[in-house]
Amino acid sequence: MAKLFIKQAKQYAETRPSYPPQLFQFIASKTPLHDLAWDVGTGSGQAAQSTTSPKQLEFATKLPNIKYQLTPPIMSSSELEQIVAAQASLDLVTVAQAMHWLDLPKFYKEVKLVLKKPHGVIAAWCYTVPQVNNSVDSVFVPFYRINTDPYWEPQRKLVDDKYTNIDFPFEPVDGTDNTGPFEFVIEKLMDLESYFTYLRSWSAYQTAKDKGVELLTDDVIDNFKRTWNEDGQGQKVVRYPVYLRIGRVGN
């Protein structure tokens, strides 16, 4: 997974949206203790700031209560305890826009080892494609579904399915009768250039570029410019639907 984001790590850090406070408030309300959390696949730290590749970690926000650690893709129990946390010591594990890249059986084994039982919480979420307005979206939809489709990794389908089909073997948290997905929304004010930079931060864009294919052709750019500027507003609120799976580890 990490290799897909090395070349555009700076673009990723600058343009990827921050997650809404309501998402973290909901997660915090379902997590009995708030002492120690592990943000997995933190990338450039969008989620870690509120609660992975070496290149992305260079652009992660440095805060005194956050430690960034590049871990091996596979860890033994002793390595997990040495690098991440001791057994049954974590209150929360979060995975923001990265669950679809993980080897889930191995990852879940690690999660169940380090979370406090029975009330330690795992929260994993994804956000889907941006929504601007009918005009801009009429250009975006075929661009996403047709132009970029051959260049996405197969795991992207889990995001398109809003994590409804992802394996998630955990118990519902207090006050819920299922593990979701629960829906939230990100809102980010963007101009057209920022919007293009966001599109260029996609792994599919980088994969296509490596194959000699420019997805943002002159015709595509012109269509985006025409629809973006037709209302005379240079900046627009871009919305990203967020879908959260949340559960507790149980016994």
N, C-alpha and C positions, 0 to 999 in steps of 0.2 A: 504493500500500500504506500509506504513512505516515498518510494521513488517517483510516484505519480505527481508529487507536489513539490519536488525539490526546486525545479527551475522557476516556478512561479510563486515561491514561498512569500516573497515580499508583497506581491499582488494579493495573495490569499489573506495575509495579515491585515492589509489596508482596507480591503473591500468586503470581507466576509462579515455578515451582520452579527451584532451582539444580541444575546438572547434576552427576552423580556423579563422584567422583575417578577411578573406574575408566575412565570415558570418556576423560578427558584423559590418563591414564597410557597407555592404548592408543594414542591419537593421538601422544603424545610418543615412544613406543617405535618408531613407524613413521616418524618425522621425523628424519633424520640430524643436522640442525643446528637449534639453538633460539635463534637470535639475534633474528629479527624475524617477527612474524605480523600478519596483517590479518584482523580479525573483521568480516565484512560483514553489514550489516543488524543492527547490534549492539543496537538498541532501547534498553533500559535497562541493558544491559551484563552480563547474566547469564553469558554465555560469556567476555566480555573479561576479567572478573575472574579467571578461571581460566586462561587461556592466557597507521524511524529517522527517527525523526522528531525535529525540534528539541524537542518537548515531552517525548518519552521520554528524550532525552539529559539533560534537567534532573534526572532521577531516577537517572541512572547513577552508580554508585559511582566516586568520584575516587581514583585511585591513581597514584603517581609514575611507574610504568612503562607507563601507558596514556595514549594521546592519542585523544580523541574528535573526529571530524571529520565534519560534515555535507557529503556530496558530492553533486554533480549526478547525476541518474539516468543521464545519458549523458555520458561523458568522452572526449575525444580522447586520443591517446597522450601528447601533451605534458602535458595536464591530469592524466592518470593519474599520470605521473611527478612532477609538481609537488605534487599533493595527497596521493597515497597513497604511492608508492614508485618507486624507479628500476627500470628493466628488470632482470630476473633477480636481484633483491635480497631477495626474501622466501623464508623457509623454509616458511611455512605460511599457508594461507588457510582460515579457518573460517567456516561459515555455520550459525548455530543457529536452527532454527525459522523460517527466512526464505527458503530456496531457492525455495520455491514462488511467491514474490512477484516473482522476478527475471526479466528478459529474458535467458534462459539463453544463447543464441548470442552476444549482446553481452558478457555477463558472462564467459563462458568465454574469449573473446578477450582480455579484460583479465587474467584469471587466468594465462593462458599467457604473457602478456607480462611479468608481474611476478614469477612464481615462478622460483626457481633451477632450471636444467635439469641433469640429468634427474630429480633426486630431490626437488624441491620438492613439497609435499603439499597437497592440498585435502581438507578434511574437512567434510562437510555432514550435518546430522542434524535429525530432527524427533522430537517426542514426540506420542503419540496420547492418547486420552481417559483420564481418571483412573479408577482402579479402587480401590474401597473395600472392599466385601464384597458378598455376593450380594443382601442386602436393599436396600442403598443403590443398588447398580448396577441393580437391577430397576426403579427409578424413573428413574435416569439414562439408561438406554439409549433408552427411547421419547422422553424429553425431547430427547436429542441427535439421534436419527434422524428424529423426526417434527416436534417443535415448532420446533427451530432450523434444520432442513434448508433451508427456503426462503430463509434469510437469510445463508447462507455464500456467499462468493465461489467461483467454479468451481475456483480453484486449491486449495481445501481438499481436493479429491479426491486430490491427490498425497500429502497427509498421511495420509488414511484408507488409502491404498494402501501406506503405510510407506516411501515413496520407492522402491518397487520399480520403478515405471514412469517414473521421472524420467530424462531424458537425462543421461548422466554419462560423457563421452568421455575417460576417464583410464585409466592402467595400474594394475594391482594393486600395492599396496605390498609390500615384502619380507615374506615369511612368509605371504602370502595368495595364493589363486589366483583371486580375484574382488574386486570393489569393494563387496561387501555387498548389502543392508544387514546390518550386524552389530548385535546386540541388546544393550541395556543397560537398566537400570531406575533411575528416580528414585524416592526415597521421601521423603515430606514429611509431617510431623506437622501435622494441621490440625484445627481445630474447625469446627462447622457454619457459623458466620458467615464464616470464612475461605474455606470451600468455596464459599459463595454469592458472595463477593467475587471469587473466581477465575472463576466462571461469568459474572459481570457484566463481566469484563475481556475476554471474547471479542469479536471483531469482529462476529460474528453478533448478539450481544446488542445492541451499539450500533446496528447497522443496523436491527434490529427496532424499537428504541426511537425512532430517527429517523423511522420509519414509523408511530409511534403504537401499537406493539404491545409489551406487557409479557410477556416470555417466562416470567419467574418469577411466575406468578399465585399467588393465595392457595392454590389447590388444589395446585399443584405444590410450593409451600413446605411445606404441611402434610404432603404425602406424604414429602418429604425429611426433615422433622423426625421423623415417626413412625418411619421406618426407621433414621435415624441414631441415635436415642435408645433403640432397643429393647434394646440390650445394656448400657445404663447407662454407657457410656464416652463422655464428651464429646469427647475428642480421639482421632483415629484416624490410622493410617498410611495415607496415600494414595499409590498407586503409579501412575507414568506410564511405560509402555514407551517406550524410546528406540531409534531406528533410524538407524544411521550408514552413510553412503556415504563411502568414503575411497579416494583414489588418488593416484598421482604423475603429474607433468606429462609426464615422458618427454622425448624429443628433438623 
